[in-house]
Amino acid sequence: MSEERPGAHVLVVDDEPGLAHALAITLRASGWQVTTAADGAHALSAAAHHRPDVVLLDLGLPDMSGLDVITALRAWTRVPIVVLSARQHGEDKVDALDAGADDYVTKPFAMNELLARLRAAVRRAAVPDDPGEAVVTAGDLTIDLARARVLRGGSEVRLTPTEWAMLEVLVRNRGRLVSRRQLLQDVWGPGYSDETHYLRVYSAQLRRKLEDDPSHPRHLITHPGLGYTFEP
């Protein structure tokens, strides 16, 4: 394990020595500090000791599930977690996001895209959750999270309590994919995790109120089978 450059620090967790070595070389050449771990136990120890800025995590580890690593990390840290996995099924992605991952990249991958996702994850994590960040601007939308108020082009938009609750979850996670299950649980409660038609109805209502062209939304984006993002 070593940190050679004064950039952001990434913990790479992968049990493929060749891939982990290649990632470490490329990341260091791009200015990152790098720590590597080949299994879940060492990953958790390294995360506690080094306090990385982002974790790049393979789900297929020899000693424990990558999902268990995510859960263990989320018990004490909000460090961004980008999953890097050969598993391409939608349910694997949903499970990882529900466990607390921030992004999901499938193998094989383009290194430039992976680097961009890591940079984006670090940038998002650097935004403090304080009153100074309570007002979010997106195009002609002004969303006041503290006052539960939305302006569009300077005029107030009337939202129902449920519409606001859904928008608030997406805006607080802006730029990140929020899984359908998480959104249903956060807005409607744990007993509604399978009621995906609610999401279709309320996302359509929000787009009609907030988007210039609801059929081609700019801010409220659907990822079929996975979830939704709010793009500023």
Residue pairs with C-beta under 8 A, 6 or more apart in sequence:
1 35
1 36
1 46
1 50
2 34
2 35
3 9
3 33
3 34
3 35
3 50
4 28
4 33
4 34
5 28
5 31
5 32
5 33
6 33
7 30
7 31
7 32
7 33
8 32
8 33
8 53
8 54
8 118
8 119
8 122
9 32
9 33
9 34
9 35
9 50
9 51
9 52
9 53
9 54
10 27
10 32
10 33
10 34
10 35
10 52
10 53
10 54
10 55
10 56
10 118
11 35
11 36
11 37
11 43
11 46
11 47
11 50
11 52
11 54
11 55
11 56
12 20
12 23
12 24
12 27
12 34
12 35
12 36
12 37
12 56
13 36
13 37
13 38
13 39
13 40
13 43
13 55
13 56
13 57
13 58
13 61
13 66
13 69
14 20
14 23
14 36
14 38
14 56
14 58
14 84
15 38
15 39
15 58
15 60
15 61
15 62
16 58
17 38
20 36
20 38
23 34
23 56
24 34
24 36
26 111
26 115
27 34
27 115
28 34
30 115
32 118
35 46
35 50
35 52
37 43
37 45
37 46
38 62
39 61
39 62
39 63
39 64
40 61
40 63
40 64
40 65
40 66
40 68
40 69
40 72
41 63
41 64
43 55
43 57
43 61
43 69
44 69
44 72
44 73
46 52
47 55
47 73
47 77
47 79
51 79
52 79
53 79
53 80
53 122
53 125
54 79
54 80
54 81
54 82
54 118
54 121
54 122
54 125
55 73
55 79
55 80
55 81
55 82
56 82
56 84
56 114
56 118
57 66
57 69
57 70
57 81
57 82
57 83
57 84
57 101
58 66
58 83
58 84
58 85
59 65
59 66
59 67
59 83
59 85
59 87
59 92
59 96
60 66
60 85
60 86
60 87
61 69
66 83
66 85
66 96
67 95
67 96
67 99
70 81
70 83
70 96
70 99
70 100
70 101
71 99
71 100
73 79
73 81
73 100
74 99
74 100
78 125
79 125
80 102
80 103
80 121
80 122
80 124
80 125
81 100
81 101
81 102
81 103
82 101
82 102
82 103
82 104
82 105
82 114
82 117
82 118
82 121
83 93
83 96
83 101
83 103
83 104
83 105
84 105
84 107
84 109
84 114
85 92
85 96
85 104
85 105
85 106
85 107
86 106
86 107
87 93
87 106
88 106
90 225
90 226
93 104
93 226
94 179
94 180
94 181
94 226
94 227
96 104
97 104
97 177
97 178
97 179
97 182
97 226
97 227
98 179
98 181
98 182
102 121
102 124
102 176
103 117
103 120
103 121
103 176
103 177
104 177
105 113
105 114
105 117
120 175
124 175
124 176
127 133
129 172
131 146
133 145
134 144
134 145
134 146
134 147
135 142
135 143
135 144
135 145
135 146
136 142
136 143
136 145
136 171
136 174
136 232
137 143
137 232
138 174
138 219
138 230
138 231
138 232
139 218
139 219
140 152
140 153
141 150
141 151
141 152
141 210
141 219
142 150
142 151
142 152
143 149
143 150
143 167
143 171
144 150
144 151
145 168
145 171
145 172
148 164
148 168
149 156
150 156
150 157
150 159
150 164
150 167
150 210
151 157
152 209
152 210
157 209
157 210
158 209
159 167
159 206
159 209
160 205
162 187
162 188
162 202
163 202
163 205
163 206
163 209
165 186
165 187
166 183
166 187
166 199
166 202
166 203
166 206
167 206
167 210
167 230
169 178
169 182
169 183
169 186
169 187
170 178
170 183
170 220
170 228
170 229
170 230
171 230
173 229
173 230
174 229
174 230
174 231
174 232
175 229
175 230
175 231
175 232
176 229
177 223
177 226
177 227
177 228
177 229
178 227
178 228
178 229
179 226
179 227
180 196
180 199
180 226
180 227
180 228
181 193
182 227
183 199
183 227
183 228
184 192
184 193
184 194
184 195
184 196
184 198
184 199
185 192
185 193
187 198
188 195
188 198
192 198
199 228
203 220
203 222
203 228
204 214
206 220
207 214
207 217
207 220
208 214
210 219
210 220
211 217
211 218
211 219
211 220
212 218
218 231
219 230
219 231
219 232
220 228
220 230
221 228
221 229
221 230
221 231
222 228
223 229
